[in-house]
Amino acid sequence: MRELVYFVATTLDGRIAAPDGDFSAFPTEGDHIEMIMRDFPETIPAVVRDQLGITPRPSRFDTVLMGWNTYAVGFPDGIRDPYPPLRQYVFTRSHGDVAEGIEVVRDDPLGAVRRLKEEPAGRGIWLCGGGSLAGALASEIDRLILKVNPIVLGDGIPLIDGGYEPGQFELVDSTRYASGVLLNEYVRRG
Ligand SMILES: NC(=O)c1ccc[n+]([C@@H]2O[C@H](COP(=O)([O-])OP(=O)(O)OC[C@H]3O[C@@H](n4cnc5c(N)ncnc54)[C@H](OP(=O)(O)O)[C@@H]3O)[C@@H](O)[C@H]2O)c1
């Protein structure tokens, strides 16, 4: 069974972006960035990988799920195919203008994710975000890998923006970076 993994950058107060979606408060330099380039290269947008000369080598994930607002982050820069060669799924009820090869999920998001998880082989399914989609898929999240940044925003887009739905996770790994970022990995236990 494939895992749904929410790999995401968060603040100390559980925000993944400012209220308007801006994420410039998150540090973009430091040894945690080197870790991402080394261990999670497929989660770096293709345009950035090209600039940095990183080979698009899927390691941990072969599929990525994005809410429409997350997919739309690249639009001002003309980016509509952010994460090749991953299989990309965009969740939206009202939009459809996606790049060729990207799948659109309009309804039954949990059913769509369960079908992906039941596929016989493959790597993990990366839940990219944002908070709204994470809220819709919360019950299917098997693993959380949180890049905990040493900042607070006070307000902004929540890590998981859904209804009250307790879930229990065990901390299975934690790495501290000189940049102040903690990489915390949790597995669902209930
Ligand atoms: N810190 C990080 O690592 C990180 C990672 C990813 C994203 N982000 C940030 O998160 C922000 C976006 O988060 P967000 O919570 O505003 O939006 P989001 O989850 O990316 O997208 C929300 C949209 O997804 C669609 N959607 C959500 N639930 C759905 C469902 N059950 N069925 C079908 N479609 C569904 C809807 O699109 P329609 O309205 O079109 O129907 C909804 O408006 C961006 O600013 C981005 O920068 C940060």
PDBQT file of the ligand as one rigid body, heavy atoms in Angstrom, charges set to zero:
ROOT
HETATM    1  N1  LIG A 201       4.738  25.949   3.136  1.00  0.00    +0.000 N 
HETATM    2  C1  LIG A 201       4.605  25.022   2.189  1.00  0.00    +0.000 C 
HETATM    3  O1  LIG A 201       5.405  24.070   2.105  1.00  0.00    +0.000 OA
HETATM    4  C2  LIG A 201       3.445  25.111   1.240  1.00  0.00    +0.000 A 
HETATM    5  C3  LIG A 201       3.134  24.013   0.433  1.00  0.00    +0.000 A 
HETATM    6  C4  LIG A 201       2.048  24.103  -0.408  1.00  0.00    +0.000 A 
HETATM    7  C5  LIG A 201       1.286  25.256  -0.451  1.00  0.00    +0.000 A 
HETATM    8  N2  LIG A 201       1.613  26.288   0.339  1.00  0.00    +0.000 N 
HETATM    9  C6  LIG A 201       0.821  27.520   0.311  1.00  0.00    +0.000 C 
HETATM   10  O2  LIG A 201      -0.535  27.217   0.596  1.00  0.00    +0.000 OA
HETATM   11  C7  LIG A 201      -1.350  28.172  -0.069  1.00  0.00    +0.000 C 
HETATM   12  C8  LIG A 201      -2.551  27.469  -0.649  1.00  0.00    +0.000 C 
HETATM   13  O3  LIG A 201      -3.272  26.806   0.387  1.00  0.00    +0.000 OA
HETATM   14  P1  LIG A 201      -4.851  26.921   0.445  1.00  0.00    +0.000 P 
HETATM   15  O4  LIG A 201      -5.288  26.195   1.656  1.00  0.00    +0.000 OA
HETATM   16  O5  LIG A 201      -5.252  28.334   0.270  1.00  0.00    +0.000 OA
HETATM   17  O6  LIG A 201      -5.337  26.214  -0.888  1.00  0.00    +0.000 OA
HETATM   18  P2  LIG A 201      -5.118  24.785  -1.572  1.00  0.00    +0.000 P 
HETATM   19  O7  LIG A 201      -5.435  23.688  -0.608  1.00  0.00    +0.000 OA
HETATM   20  O8  LIG A 201      -3.837  24.758  -2.284  1.00  0.00    +0.000 OA
HETATM   21  O9  LIG A 201      -6.252  24.875  -2.692  1.00  0.00    +0.000 OA
HETATM   22  C9  LIG A 201      -7.594  25.082  -2.308  1.00  0.00    +0.000 C 
HETATM   23  C10 LIG A 201      -8.442  24.765  -3.499  1.00  0.00    +0.000 C 
HETATM   24  O10 LIG A 201      -8.294  23.391  -3.842  1.00  0.00    +0.000 OA
HETATM   25  C11 LIG A 201      -9.540  22.877  -4.265  1.00  0.00    +0.000 C 
HETATM   26  N3  LIG A 201     -10.013  21.907  -3.295  1.00  0.00    +0.000 N 
HETATM   27  C12 LIG A 201      -9.818  21.895  -1.953  1.00  0.00    +0.000 A 
HETATM   28  N4  LIG A 201     -10.497  20.873  -1.413  1.00  0.00    +0.000 NA
HETATM   29  C13 LIG A 201     -11.109  20.236  -2.430  1.00  0.00    +0.000 A 
HETATM   30  C14 LIG A 201     -11.954  19.106  -2.504  1.00  0.00    +0.000 A 
HETATM   31  N5  LIG A 201     -12.325  18.449  -1.391  1.00  0.00    +0.000 N 
HETATM   32  N6  LIG A 201     -12.387  18.706  -3.715  1.00  0.00    +0.000 NA
HETATM   33  C15 LIG A 201     -12.035  19.367  -4.827  1.00  0.00    +0.000 A 
HETATM   34  N7  LIG A 201     -11.244  20.475  -4.824  1.00  0.00    +0.000 NA
HETATM   35  C16 LIG A 201     -10.801  20.879  -3.625  1.00  0.00    +0.000 A 
HETATM   36  C17 LIG A 201     -10.490  24.064  -4.326  1.00  0.00    +0.000 C 
HETATM   37  O11 LIG A 201     -10.300  24.630  -5.605  1.00  0.00    +0.000 OA
HETATM   38  P3  LIG A 201     -11.468  25.418  -6.383  1.00  0.00    +0.000 P 
HETATM   39  O12 LIG A 201     -11.781  26.633  -5.571  1.00  0.00    +0.000 OA
HETATM   40  O13 LIG A 201     -10.893  25.712  -7.718  1.00  0.00    +0.000 OA
HETATM   41  O14 LIG A 201     -12.632  24.475  -6.452  1.00  0.00    +0.000 OA
HETATM   42  C18 LIG A 201      -9.925  24.964  -3.249  1.00  0.00    +0.000 C 
HETATM   43  O15 LIG A 201     -10.313  26.312  -3.391  1.00  0.00    +0.000 OA
HETATM   44  C19 LIG A 201      -0.500  28.848  -1.097  1.00  0.00    +0.000 C 
HETATM   45  O16 LIG A 201      -0.264  30.176  -0.694  1.00  0.00    +0.000 OA
HETATM   46  C20 LIG A 201       0.808  28.122  -1.068  1.00  0.00    +0.000 C 
HETATM   47  O17 LIG A 201       1.898  28.988  -1.203  1.00  0.00    +0.000 OA
HETATM   48  C21 LIG A 201       2.678  26.260   1.188  1.00  0.00    +0.000 A 
ENDROOT
TORSDOF 0
